[in-house]
Amino acid sequence: MYDEADGSLHALNPVAGEALGHLIRHTGLCDVDLARLMLQEEPESSDLEQVRGLLNGLVTLGFAECAPT
């Protein structure tokens, strides 16, 4: 992934790439909705923990941002 803001490159694993794709196509997704899209079923608590970690990583990189609830 190329970051135009600072010219840096970041390697995303396929799961992170899929999550980012969903976030681009469906703005305003919460963690539960993202997990549902990725798993195509109701997520378990361990699934939600993983999705939250993934989202936090994307936020840290500046590829996603937290929206107020």
PDB file of N, CA, C, O and CB in Angstrom:
ATOM      1  N   MET A   1       0.844  -1.148   0.000  1.00  0.00           N
ATOM      2  CA  MET A   1       0.000   0.000   0.000  1.00  0.00           C
ATOM      3  C   MET A   1       0.899   1.223   0.000  1.00  0.00           C
ATOM      4  O   MET A   1       1.833   1.306   0.798  1.00  0.00           O
ATOM      5  CB  MET A   1      -0.965  -0.009   1.203  1.00  0.00           C
ATOM      6  N   TYR A   2       0.632   2.166  -0.876  1.00  0.00           N
ATOM      7  CA  TYR A   2       1.407   3.400  -0.964  1.00  0.00           C
ATOM      8  C   TYR A   2       0.674   4.498  -0.220  1.00  0.00           C
ATOM      9  O   TYR A   2      -0.512   4.724  -0.456  1.00  0.00           O
ATOM     10  CB  TYR A   2       1.653   3.806  -2.440  1.00  0.00           C
ATOM     11  N   ASP A   3       1.365   5.179   0.672  1.00  0.00           N
ATOM     12  CA  ASP A   3       0.802   6.287   1.434  1.00  0.00           C
ATOM     13  C   ASP A   3       1.264   7.584   0.790  1.00  0.00           C
ATOM     14  O   ASP A   3       2.424   7.975   0.923  1.00  0.00           O
ATOM     15  CB  ASP A   3       1.224   6.222   2.940  1.00  0.00           C
ATOM     16  N   GLU A   4       0.351   8.247   0.091  1.00  0.00           N
ATOM     17  CA  GLU A   4       0.699   9.486  -0.601  1.00  0.00           C
ATOM     18  C   GLU A   4       1.080  10.604   0.362  1.00  0.00           C
ATOM     19  O   GLU A   4       1.805  11.524  -0.016  1.00  0.00           O
ATOM     20  CB  GLU A   4      -0.455   9.934  -1.467  1.00  0.00           C
ATOM     21  N   ALA A   5       0.606  10.537   1.588  1.00  0.00           N
ATOM     22  CA  ALA A   5       0.873  11.600   2.555  1.00  0.00           C
ATOM     23  C   ALA A   5       2.364  11.744   2.842  1.00  0.00           C
ATOM     24  O   ALA A   5       2.875  12.859   2.948  1.00  0.00           O
ATOM     25  CB  ALA A   5       0.122  11.330   3.850  1.00  0.00           C
ATOM     26  N   ASP A   6       3.067  10.606   2.969  1.00  0.00           N
ATOM     27  CA  ASP A   6       4.497  10.690   3.280  1.00  0.00           C
ATOM     28  C   ASP A   6       5.379   9.871   2.342  1.00  0.00           C
ATOM     29  O   ASP A   6       6.593   9.807   2.534  1.00  0.00           O
ATOM     30  CB  ASP A   6       4.731  10.240   4.689  1.00  0.00           C
ATOM     31  N   GLY A   7       4.786   9.249   1.339  1.00  0.00           N
ATOM     32  CA  GLY A   7       5.549   8.487   0.359  1.00  0.00           C
ATOM     33  C   GLY A   7       6.012   7.124   0.834  1.00  0.00           C
ATOM     34  O   GLY A   7       6.845   6.493   0.184  1.00  0.00           O
ATOM     35  N   SER A   8       5.488   6.662   1.954  1.00  0.00           N
ATOM     36  CA  SER A   8       5.920   5.367   2.480  1.00  0.00           C
ATOM     37  C   SER A   8       5.121   4.224   1.860  1.00  0.00           C
ATOM     38  O   SER A   8       4.020   4.414   1.343  1.00  0.00           O
ATOM     39  CB  SER A   8       5.779   5.338   4.005  1.00  0.00           C
ATOM     40  N   LEU A   9       5.707   3.039   1.928  1.00  0.00           N
ATOM     41  CA  LEU A   9       5.064   1.822   1.448  1.00  0.00           C
ATOM     42  C   LEU A   9       4.801   0.906   2.637  1.00  0.00           C
ATOM     43  O   LEU A   9       5.618   0.813   3.553  1.00  0.00           O
ATOM     44  CB  LEU A   9       5.941   1.108   0.376  1.00  0.00           C
ATOM     45  N   HIS A  10       3.664   0.237   2.616  1.00  0.00           N
ATOM     46  CA  HIS A  10       3.301  -0.694   3.681  1.00  0.00           C
ATOM     47  C   HIS A  10       2.804  -1.984   3.043  1.00  0.00           C
ATOM     48  O   HIS A  10       2.006  -1.961   2.107  1.00  0.00           O
ATOM     49  CB  HIS A  10       2.217  -0.082   4.626  1.00  0.00           C
ATOM     50  N   ALA A  11       3.282  -3.100   3.558  1.00  0.00           N
ATOM     51  CA  ALA A  11       2.817  -4.404   3.088  1.00  0.00           C
ATOM     52  C   ALA A  11       1.646  -4.835   3.957  1.00  0.00           C
ATOM     53  O   ALA A  11       1.768  -4.914   5.180  1.00  0.00           O
ATOM     54  CB  ALA A  11       3.965  -5.467   3.123  1.00  0.00           C
ATOM     55  N   LEU A  12       0.522  -5.112   3.330  1.00  0.00           N
ATOM     56  CA  LEU A  12      -0.650  -5.605   4.041  1.00  0.00           C
ATOM     57  C   LEU A  12      -0.824  -7.079   3.729  1.00  0.00           C
ATOM     58  O   LEU A  12      -0.650  -7.506   2.588  1.00  0.00           O
ATOM     59  CB  LEU A  12      -1.922  -4.804   3.656  1.00  0.00           C
ATOM     60  N   ASN A  13      -1.168  -7.853   4.745  1.00  0.00           N
ATOM     61  CA  ASN A  13      -1.464  -9.255   4.476  1.00  0.00           C
ATOM     62  C   ASN A  13      -2.842  -9.332   3.812  1.00  0.00           C
ATOM     63  O   ASN A  13      -3.579  -8.346   3.831  1.00  0.00           O
ATOM     64  CB  ASN A  13      -1.419 -10.111   5.794  1.00  0.00           C
ATOM     65  N   PRO A  14      -3.198 -10.447   3.239  1.00  0.00           N
ATOM     66  CA  PRO A  14      -4.476 -10.547   2.518  1.00  0.00           C
ATOM     67  C   PRO A  14      -5.709 -10.215   3.373  1.00  0.00           C
ATOM     68  O   PRO A  14      -6.678  -9.646   2.870  1.00  0.00           O
ATOM     69  CB  PRO A  14      -4.625 -11.938   1.966  1.00  0.00           C
ATOM     70  N   VAL A  15      -5.670 -10.566   4.645  1.00  0.00           N
ATOM     71  CA  VAL A  15      -6.812 -10.281   5.520  1.00  0.00           C
ATOM     72  C   VAL A  15      -6.954  -8.776   5.730  1.00  0.00           C
ATOM     73  O   VAL A  15      -8.060  -8.239   5.664  1.00  0.00           O
ATOM     74  CB  VAL A  15      -6.652 -11.001   6.881  1.00  0.00           C
ATOM     75  N   ALA A  16      -5.840  -8.099   5.983  1.00  0.00           N
ATOM     76  CA  ALA A  16      -5.874  -6.648   6.147  1.00  0.00           C
ATOM     77  C   ALA A  16      -6.318  -5.972   4.853  1.00  0.00           C
ATOM     78  O   ALA A  16      -7.065  -4.994   4.888  1.00  0.00           O
ATOM     79  CB  ALA A  16      -4.495  -6.123   6.577  1.00  0.00           C
ATOM     80  N   GLY A  17      -5.866  -6.484   3.725  1.00  0.00           N
ATOM     81  CA  GLY A  17      -6.290  -5.935   2.435  1.00  0.00           C
ATOM     82  C   GLY A  17      -7.779  -6.100   2.211  1.00  0.00           C
ATOM     83  O   GLY A  17      -8.439  -5.194   1.701  1.00  0.00           O
ATOM     84  N   GLU A  18      -8.314  -7.254   2.593  1.00  0.00           N
ATOM     85  CA  GLU A  18      -9.750  -7.483   2.464  1.00  0.00           C
ATOM     86  C   GLU A  18     -10.525  -6.522   3.362  1.00  0.00           C
ATOM     87  O   GLU A  18     -11.524  -5.937   2.943  1.00  0.00           O
ATOM     88  CB  GLU A  18     -10.100  -8.943   2.813  1.00  0.00           C
ATOM     89  N   ALA A  19     -10.061  -6.366   4.592  1.00  0.00           N
ATOM     90  CA  ALA A  19     -10.731  -5.453   5.530  1.00  0.00           C
ATOM     91  C   ALA A  19     -10.715  -4.027   4.998  1.00  0.00           C
ATOM     92  O   ALA A  19     -11.732  -3.335   5.037  1.00  0.00           O
ATOM     93  CB  ALA A  19     -10.058  -5.508   6.914  1.00  0.00           C
ATOM     94  N   LEU A  20      -9.573  -3.592   4.507  1.00  0.00           N
ATOM     95  CA  LEU A  20      -9.462  -2.242   3.966  1.00  0.00           C
ATOM     96  C   LEU A  20     -10.382  -2.065   2.764  1.00  0.00           C
ATOM     97  O   LEU A  20     -11.003  -1.014   2.607  1.00  0.00           O
ATOM     98  CB  LEU A  20      -8.011  -1.939   3.573  1.00  0.00           C
ATOM     99  N   GLY A  21     -10.471  -3.072   1.928  1.00  0.00           N
ATOM    100  CA  GLY A  21     -11.385  -3.010   0.782  1.00  0.00           C
ATOM    101  C   GLY A  21     -12.830  -2.836   1.218  1.00  0.00           C
ATOM    102  O   GLY A  21     -13.567  -2.041   0.634  1.00  0.00           O
ATOM    103  N   HIS A  22     -13.239  -3.574   2.242  1.00  0.00           N
ATOM    104  CA  HIS A  22     -14.596  -3.426   2.761  1.00  0.00           C
ATOM    105  C   HIS A  22     -14.810  -2.022   3.327  1.00  0.00           C
ATOM    106  O   HIS A  22     -15.863  -1.420   3.120  1.00  0.00           O
ATOM    107  CB  HIS A  22     -14.876  -4.485   3.842  1.00  0.00           C
ATOM    108  N   LEU A  23     -13.817  -1.506   4.037  1.00  0.00           N
ATOM    109  CA  LEU A  23     -13.940  -0.167   4.617  1.00  0.00           C
ATOM    110  C   LEU A  23     -14.039   0.909   3.547  1.00  0.00           C
ATOM    111  O   LEU A  23     -14.734   1.908   3.730  1.00  0.00           O
ATOM    112  CB  LEU A  23     -12.758   0.121   5.525  1.00  0.00           C
ATOM    113  N   ILE A  24     -13.355   0.709   2.446  1.00  0.00           N
ATOM    114  CA  ILE A  24     -13.418   1.676   1.337  1.00  0.00           C
ATOM    115  C   ILE A  24     -14.793   1.632   0.677  1.00  0.00           C
ATOM    116  O   ILE A  24     -15.365   2.672   0.350  1.00  0.00           O
ATOM    117  CB  ILE A  24     -12.309   1.385   0.289  1.00  0.00           C
ATOM    118  N   ARG A  25     -15.317   0.426   0.482  1.00  0.00           N
ATOM    119  CA  ARG A  25     -16.618   0.286  -0.187  1.00  0.00           C
ATOM    120  C   ARG A  25     -17.803   0.618   0.714  1.00  0.00           C
ATOM    121  O   ARG A  25     -18.850   1.054   0.234  1.00  0.00           O
ATOM    122  CB  ARG A  25     -16.771  -1.119  -0.704  1.00  0.00           C
ATOM    123  N   HIS A  26     -17.638   0.413   2.016  1.00  0.00           N
ATOM    124  CA  HIS A  26     -18.740   0.608   2.971  1.00  0.00           C
ATOM    125  C   HIS A  26     -18.258   1.514   4.097  1.00  0.00           C
ATOM    126  O   HIS A  26     -17.862   1.026   5.155  1.00  0.00           O
ATOM    127  CB  HIS A  26     -19.250  -0.762   3.542  1.00  0.00           C
ATOM    128  N   THR A  27     -18.286   2.803   3.885  1.00  0.00           N
ATOM    129  CA  THR A  27     -17.812   3.714   4.919  1.00  0.00           C
ATOM    130  C   THR A  27     -18.721   3.645   6.138  1.00  0.00           C
ATOM    131  O   THR A  27     -19.924   3.416   6.017  1.00  0.00           O
ATOM    132  CB  THR A  27     -17.740   5.154   4.383  1.00  0.00           C
ATOM    133  N   GLY A  28     -18.147   3.842   7.289  1.00  0.00           N
ATOM    134  CA  GLY A  28     -18.915   3.868   8.521  1.00  0.00           C
ATOM    135  C   GLY A  28     -19.202   2.505   9.121  1.00  0.00           C
ATOM    136  O   GLY A  28     -20.083   2.382   9.972  1.00  0.00           O
ATOM    137  N   LEU A  29     -18.475   1.472   8.697  1.00  0.00           N
ATOM    138  CA  LEU A  29     -18.695   0.142   9.268  1.00  0.00           C
ATOM    139  C   LEU A  29     -18.182   0.094  10.701  1.00  0.00           C
ATOM    140  O   LEU A  29     -17.123   0.642  11.007  1.00  0.00           O
ATOM    141  CB  LEU A  29     -18.003  -0.942   8.415  1.00  0.00           C
ATOM    142  N   CYS A  30     -18.924  -0.552  11.563  1.00  0.00           N
ATOM    143  CA  CYS A  30     -18.410  -0.812  12.910  1.00  0.00           C
ATOM    144  C   CYS A  30     -17.682  -2.153  12.878  1.00  0.00           C
ATOM    145  O   CYS A  30     -17.746  -2.876  11.884  1.00  0.00           O
ATOM    146  CB  CYS A  30     -19.569  -0.817  13.985  1.00  0.00           C
ATOM    147  N   ASP A  31     -16.999  -2.478  13.952  1.00  0.00           N
ATOM    148  CA  ASP A  31     -16.211  -3.711  13.992  1.00  0.00           C
ATOM    149  C   ASP A  31     -17.067  -4.954  13.783  1.00  0.00           C
ATOM    150  O   ASP A  31     -16.643  -5.895  13.112  1.00  0.00           O
ATOM    151  CB  ASP A  31     -15.481  -3.815  15.314  1.00  0.00           C
ATOM    152  N   VAL A  32     -18.268  -4.962  14.354  1.00  0.00           N
ATOM    153  CA  VAL A  32     -19.150  -6.129  14.213  1.00  0.00           C
ATOM    154  C   VAL A  32     -19.589  -6.295  12.762  1.00  0.00           C
ATOM    155  O   VAL A  32     -19.589  -7.409  12.238  1.00  0.00           O
ATOM    156  CB  VAL A  32     -20.387  -5.993  15.131  1.00  0.00           C
ATOM    157  N   ASP A  33     -19.961  -5.199  12.112  1.00  0.00           N
ATOM    158  CA  ASP A  33     -20.386  -5.281  10.710  1.00  0.00           C
ATOM    159  C   ASP A  33     -19.240  -5.714   9.800  1.00  0.00           C
ATOM    160  O   ASP A  33     -19.439  -6.491   8.866  1.00  0.00           O
ATOM    161  CB  ASP A  33     -20.938  -3.932  10.243  1.00  0.00           C
ATOM    162  N   LEU A  34     -18.042  -5.209  10.076  1.00  0.00           N
ATOM    163  CA  LEU A  34     -16.882  -5.619   9.283  1.00  0.00           C
ATOM    164  C   LEU A  34     -16.618  -7.107   9.461  1.00  0.00           C
ATOM    165  O   LEU A  34     -16.350  -7.813   8.489  1.00  0.00           O
ATOM    166  CB  LEU A  34     -15.637  -4.805   9.679  1.00  0.00           C
ATOM    167  N   ALA A  35     -16.691  -7.583  10.694  1.00  0.00           N
ATOM    168  CA  ALA A  35     -16.483  -9.012  10.951  1.00  0.00           C
ATOM    169  C   ALA A  35     -17.529  -9.852  10.225  1.00  0.00           C
ATOM    170  O   ALA A  35     -17.206 -10.901   9.669  1.00  0.00           O
ATOM    171  CB  ALA A  35     -16.531  -9.300  12.463  1.00  0.00           C
ATOM    172  N   ARG A  36     -18.772  -9.398  10.228  1.00  0.00           N
ATOM    173  CA  ARG A  36     -19.833 -10.131   9.526  1.00  0.00           C
ATOM    174  C   ARG A  36     -19.541 -10.208   8.034  1.00  0.00           C
ATOM    175  O   ARG A  36     -19.715 -11.261   7.420  1.00  0.00           O
ATOM    176  CB  ARG A  36     -21.200  -9.464   9.762  1.00  0.00           C
ATOM    177  N   LEU A  37     -19.101  -9.108   7.450  1.00  0.00           N
ATOM    178  CA  LEU A  37     -18.780  -9.105   6.022  1.00  0.00           C
ATOM    179  C   LEU A  37     -17.623 -10.052   5.710  1.00  0.00           C
ATOM    180  O   LEU A  37     -17.661 -10.789   4.724  1.00  0.00           O
ATOM    181  CB  LEU A  37     -18.434  -7.688   5.558  1.00  0.00           C
ATOM    182  N   MET A  38     -16.614 -10.026   6.545  1.00  0.00           N
ATOM    183  CA  MET A  38     -15.436 -10.841   6.278  1.00  0.00           C
ATOM    184  C   MET A  38     -15.699 -12.323   6.516  1.00  0.00           C
ATOM    185  O   MET A  38     -15.214 -13.167   5.763  1.00  0.00           O
ATOM    186  CB  MET A  38     -14.281 -10.381   7.140  1.00  0.00           C
ATOM    187  N   LEU A  39     -16.459 -12.644   7.552  1.00  0.00           N
ATOM    188  CA  LEU A  39     -16.711 -14.044   7.894  1.00  0.00           C
ATOM    189  C   LEU A  39     -17.939 -14.622   7.198  1.00  0.00           C
ATOM    190  O   LEU A  39     -18.072 -15.838   7.060  1.00  0.00           O
ATOM    191  CB  LEU A  39     -16.874 -14.180   9.382  1.00  0.00           C
ATOM    192  N   GLN A  40     -18.823 -13.746   6.766  1.00  0.00           N
ATOM    193  CA  GLN A  40     -20.102 -14.120   6.158  1.00  0.00           C
ATOM    194  C   GLN A  40     -20.936 -14.952   7.123  1.00  0.00           C
ATOM    195  O   GLN A  40     -21.694 -15.833   6.716  1.00  0.00           O
ATOM    196  CB  GLN A  40     -19.872 -14.898   4.854  1.00  0.00           C
ATOM    197  N   GLU A  41     -20.781 -14.652   8.408  1.00  0.00           N
ATOM    198  CA  GLU A  41     -21.581 -15.271   9.457  1.00  0.00           C
ATOM    199  C   GLU A  41     -21.446 -14.406  10.710  1.00  0.00           C
ATOM    200  O   GLU A  41     -20.692 -13.434  10.728  1.00  0.00           O
ATOM    201  CB  GLU A  41     -21.127 -16.755   9.730  1.00  0.00           C
ATOM    202  N   GLU A  42     -22.173 -14.766  11.733  1.00  0.00           N
ATOM    203  CA  GLU A  42     -22.137 -14.012  12.984  1.00  0.00           C
ATOM    204  C   GLU A  42     -20.789 -14.264  13.679  1.00  0.00           C
ATOM    205  O   GLU A  42     -20.424 -15.416  13.913  1.00  0.00           O
ATOM    206  CB  GLU A  42     -23.334 -14.416  13.915  1.00  0.00           C
ATOM    207  N   PRO A  43     -20.045 -13.187  14.011  1.00  0.00           N
ATOM    208  CA  PRO A  43     -18.728 -13.367  14.614  1.00  0.00           C
ATOM    209  C   PRO A  43     -18.808 -13.773  16.080  1.00  0.00           C
ATOM    210  O   PRO A  43     -19.738 -13.405  16.798  1.00  0.00           O
ATOM    211  CB  PRO A  43     -17.925 -12.097  14.484  1.00  0.00           C
ATOM    212  N   GLU A  44     -17.814 -14.535  16.500  1.00  0.00           N
ATOM    213  CA  GLU A  44     -17.667 -14.888  17.902  1.00  0.00           C
ATOM    214  C   GLU A  44     -16.769 -13.844  18.567  1.00  0.00           C
ATOM    215  O   GLU A  44     -16.168 -13.016  17.882  1.00  0.00           O
ATOM    216  CB  GLU A  44     -17.079 -16.329  18.064  1.00  0.00           C
ATOM    217  N   SER A  45     -16.677 -13.880  19.880  1.00  0.00           N
ATOM    218  CA  SER A  45     -15.895 -12.864  20.595  1.00  0.00           C
ATOM    219  C   SER A  45     -14.430 -12.866  20.161  1.00  0.00           C
ATOM    220  O   SER A  45     -13.818 -11.802  20.068  1.00  0.00           O
ATOM    221  CB  SER A  45     -15.986 -13.095  22.104  1.00  0.00           C
ATOM    222  N   SER A  46     -13.863 -14.034  19.895  1.00  0.00           N
ATOM    223  CA  SER A  46     -12.465 -14.086  19.447  1.00  0.00           C
ATOM    224  C   SER A  46     -12.305 -13.459  18.059  1.00  0.00           C
ATOM    225  O   SER A  46     -11.284 -12.838  17.763  1.00  0.00           O
ATOM    226  CB  SER A  46     -11.964 -15.545  19.427  1.00  0.00           C
ATOM    227  N   ASP A  47     -13.324 -13.629  17.214  1.00  0.00           N
ATOM    228  CA  ASP A  47     -13.304 -12.994  15.891  1.00  0.00           C
ATOM    229  C   ASP A  47     -13.309 -11.472  16.034  1.00  0.00           C
ATOM    230  O   ASP A  47     -12.567 -10.773  15.343  1.00  0.00           O
ATOM    231  CB  ASP A  47     -14.516 -13.459  15.043  1.00  0.00           C
ATOM    232  N   LEU A  48     -14.148 -10.970  16.932  1.00  0.00           N
ATOM    233  CA  LEU A  48     -14.236  -9.526  17.133  1.00  0.00           C
ATOM    234  C   LEU A  48     -12.934  -8.958  17.676  1.00  0.00           C
ATOM    235  O   LEU A  48     -12.543  -7.853  17.298  1.00  0.00           O
ATOM    236  CB  LEU A  48     -15.381  -9.193  18.078  1.00  0.00           C
ATOM    237  N   GLU A  49     -12.263  -9.679  18.544  1.00  0.00           N
ATOM    238  CA  GLU A  49     -10.964  -9.228  19.059  1.00  0.00           C
ATOM    239  C   GLU A  49      -9.960  -9.095  17.918  1.00  0.00           C
ATOM    240  O   GLU A  49      -9.202  -8.126  17.863  1.00  0.00           O
ATOM    241  CB  GLU A  49     -10.429 -10.208  20.131  1.00  0.00           C
ATOM    242  N   GLN A  50      -9.953 -10.059  17.017  1.00  0.00           N
ATOM    243  CA  GLN A  50      -9.029 -10.008  15.887  1.00  0.00           C
ATOM    244  C   GLN A  50      -9.361  -8.846  14.956  1.00  0.00           C
ATOM    245  O   GLN A  50      -8.460  -8.151  14.488  1.00  0.00           O
ATOM    246  CB  GLN A  50      -9.061 -11.327  15.112  1.00  0.00           C
ATOM    247  N   VAL A  51     -10.642  -8.632  14.687  1.00  0.00           N
ATOM    248  CA  VAL A  51     -11.047  -7.532  13.807  1.00  0.00           C
ATOM    249  C   VAL A  51     -10.702  -6.194  14.451  1.00  0.00           C
ATOM    250  O   VAL A  51     -10.246  -5.278  13.767  1.00  0.00           O
ATOM    251  CB  VAL A  51     -12.563  -7.606  13.497  1.00  0.00           C
ATOM    252  N   ARG A  52     -10.912  -6.074  15.748  1.00  0.00           N
ATOM    253  CA  ARG A  52     -10.564  -4.825  16.444  1.00  0.00           C
ATOM    254  C   ARG A  52      -9.066  -4.564  16.376  1.00  0.00           C
ATOM    255  O   ARG A  52      -8.646  -3.424  16.180  1.00  0.00           O
ATOM    256  CB  ARG A  52     -11.021  -4.878  17.912  1.00  0.00           C
ATOM    257  N   GLY A  53      -8.259  -5.604  16.534  1.00  0.00           N
ATOM    258  CA  GLY A  53      -6.814  -5.448  16.406  1.00  0.00           C
ATOM    259  C   GLY A  53      -6.414  -5.025  15.006  1.00  0.00           C
ATOM    260  O   GLY A  53      -5.540  -4.177  14.823  1.00  0.00           O
ATOM    261  N   LEU A  54      -7.060  -5.622  14.028  1.00  0.00           N
ATOM    262  CA  LEU A  54      -6.809  -5.270  12.630  1.00  0.00           C
ATOM    263  C   LEU A  54      -7.184  -3.811  12.368  1.00  0.00           C
ATOM    264  O   LEU A  54      -6.424  -3.076  11.739  1.00  0.00           O
ATOM    265  CB  LEU A  54      -7.598  -6.203  11.688  1.00  0.00           C
ATOM    266  N   LEU A  55      -8.348  -3.396  12.848  1.00  0.00           N
ATOM    267  CA  LEU A  55      -8.779  -2.010  12.681  1.00  0.00           C
ATOM    268  C   LEU A  55      -7.821  -1.043  13.370  1.00  0.00           C
ATOM    269  O   LEU A  55      -7.487   0.001  12.809  1.00  0.00           O
ATOM    270  CB  LEU A  55     -10.194  -1.824  13.230  1.00  0.00           C
ATOM    271  N   ASN A  56      -7.381  -1.376  14.565  1.00  0.00           N
ATOM    272  CA  ASN A  56      -6.434  -0.518  15.278  1.00  0.00           C
ATOM    273  C   ASN A  56      -5.147  -0.360  14.487  1.00  0.00           C
ATOM    274  O   ASN A  56      -4.574   0.728  14.435  1.00  0.00           O
ATOM    275  CB  ASN A  56      -6.130  -1.088  16.667  1.00  0.00           C
ATOM    276  N   GLY A  57      -4.691  -1.450  13.867  1.00  0.00           N
ATOM    277  CA  GLY A  57      -3.499  -1.374  13.030  1.00  0.00           C
ATOM    278  C   GLY A  57      -3.690  -0.464  11.834  1.00  0.00           C
ATOM    279  O   GLY A  57      -2.797   0.310  11.491  1.00  0.00           O
ATOM    280  N   LEU A  58      -4.850  -0.550  11.195  1.00  0.00           N
ATOM    281  CA  LEU A  58      -5.136   0.315  10.043  1.00  0.00           C
ATOM    282  C   LEU A  58      -5.254   1.779  10.468  1.00  0.00           C
ATOM    283  O   LEU A  58      -4.848   2.676   9.729  1.00  0.00           O
ATOM    284  CB  LEU A  58      -6.431  -0.135   9.344  1.00  0.00           C
ATOM    285  N   VAL A  59      -5.805   2.015  11.650  1.00  0.00           N
ATOM    286  CA  VAL A  59      -5.893   3.380  12.174  1.00  0.00           C
ATOM    287  C   VAL A  59      -4.492   3.911  12.465  1.00  0.00           C
ATOM    288  O   VAL A  59      -4.180   5.055  12.133  1.00  0.00           O
ATOM    289  CB  VAL A  59      -6.770   3.426  13.457  1.00  0.00           C
ATOM    290  N   THR A  60      -3.652   3.091  13.079  1.00  0.00           N
ATOM    291  CA  THR A  60      -2.287   3.498  13.402  1.00  0.00           C
ATOM    292  C   THR A  60      -1.514   3.879  12.141  1.00  0.00           C
ATOM    293  O   THR A  60      -0.739   4.836  12.149  1.00  0.00           O
ATOM    294  CB  THR A  60      -1.559   2.374  14.149  1.00  0.00           C
ATOM    295  N   LEU A  61      -1.725   3.134  11.064  1.00  0.00           N
ATOM    296  CA  LEU A  61      -1.051   3.438   9.797  1.00  0.00           C
ATOM    297  C   LEU A  61      -1.657   4.657   9.094  1.00  0.00           C
ATOM    298  O   LEU A  61      -1.059   5.199   8.164  1.00  0.00           O
ATOM    299  CB  LEU A  61      -1.116   2.230   8.872  1.00  0.00           C
ATOM    300  N   GLY A  62      -2.827   5.081   9.533  1.00  0.00           N
ATOM    301  CA  GLY A  62      -3.492   6.216   8.895  1.00  0.00           C
ATOM    302  C   GLY A  62      -4.375   5.820   7.722  1.00  0.00           C
ATOM    303  O   GLY A  62      -4.813   6.690   6.969  1.00  0.00           O
ATOM    304  N   PHE A  63      -4.651   4.523   7.544  1.00  0.00           N
ATOM    305  CA  PHE A  63      -5.488   4.052   6.446  1.00  0.00           C
ATOM    306  C   PHE A  63      -6.958   4.022   6.799  1.00  0.00           C
ATOM    307  O   PHE A  63      -7.807   3.860   5.922  1.00  0.00           O
ATOM    308  CB  PHE A  63      -5.052   2.687   6.022  1.00  0.00           C
ATOM    309  N   ALA A  64      -7.266   4.176   8.073  1.00  0.00           N
ATOM    310  CA  ALA A  64      -8.655   4.221   8.545  1.00  0.00           C
ATOM    311  C   ALA A  64      -8.696   5.180   9.714  1.00  0.00           C
ATOM    312  O   ALA A  64      -7.663   5.492  10.307  1.00  0.00           O
ATOM    313  CB  ALA A  64      -9.189   2.792   8.957  1.00  0.00           C
ATOM    314  N   GLU A  65      -9.869   5.641  10.039  1.00  0.00           N
ATOM    315  CA  GLU A  65     -10.015   6.500  11.198  1.00  0.00           C
ATOM    316  C   GLU A  65     -11.276   6.113  11.959  1.00  0.00           C
ATOM    317  O   GLU A  65     -12.240   5.605  11.387  1.00  0.00           O
ATOM    318  CB  GLU A  65     -10.058   7.983  10.780  1.00  0.00           C
ATOM    319  N   CYS A  66     -11.243   6.362  13.242  1.00  0.00           N
ATOM    320  CA  CYS A  66     -12.392   6.057  14.086  1.00  0.00           C
ATOM    321  C   CYS A  66     -13.434   7.156  13.939  1.00  0.00           C
ATOM    322  O   CYS A  66     -13.130   8.345  14.037  1.00  0.00           O
ATOM    323  CB  CYS A  66     -11.966   5.900  15.567  1.00  0.00           C
ATOM    324  N   ALA A  67     -14.640   6.739  13.708  1.00  0.00           N
ATOM    325  CA  ALA A  67     -15.735   7.701  13.619  1.00  0.00           C
ATOM    326  C   ALA A  67     -16.415   7.796  14.971  1.00  0.00           C
ATOM    327  O   ALA A  67     -16.523   6.796  15.680  1.00  0.00           O
ATOM    328  CB  ALA A  67     -16.751   7.298  12.518  1.00  0.00           C
ATOM    329  N   PRO A  68     -16.875   8.985  15.341  1.00  0.00           N
ATOM    330  CA  PRO A  68     -17.595   9.103  16.615  1.00  0.00           C
ATOM    331  C   PRO A  68     -18.876   8.292  16.595  1.00  0.00           C
ATOM    332  O   PRO A  68     -19.543   8.201  15.565  1.00  0.00           O
ATOM    333  CB  PRO A  68     -17.911  10.568  16.921  1.00  0.00           C
ATOM    334  N   THR A  69     -19.218   7.705  17.730  1.00  0.00           N
ATOM    335  CA  THR A  69     -20.425   6.889  17.804  1.00  0.00           C
ATOM    336  C   THR A  69     -21.565   7.646  18.425  1.00  0.00           C
ATOM    337  O   THR A  69     -22.662   7.104  18.564  1.00  0.00           O
ATOM    338  CB  THR A  69     -20.165   5.630  18.586  1.00  0.00           C
TER     339      THR A  69
END
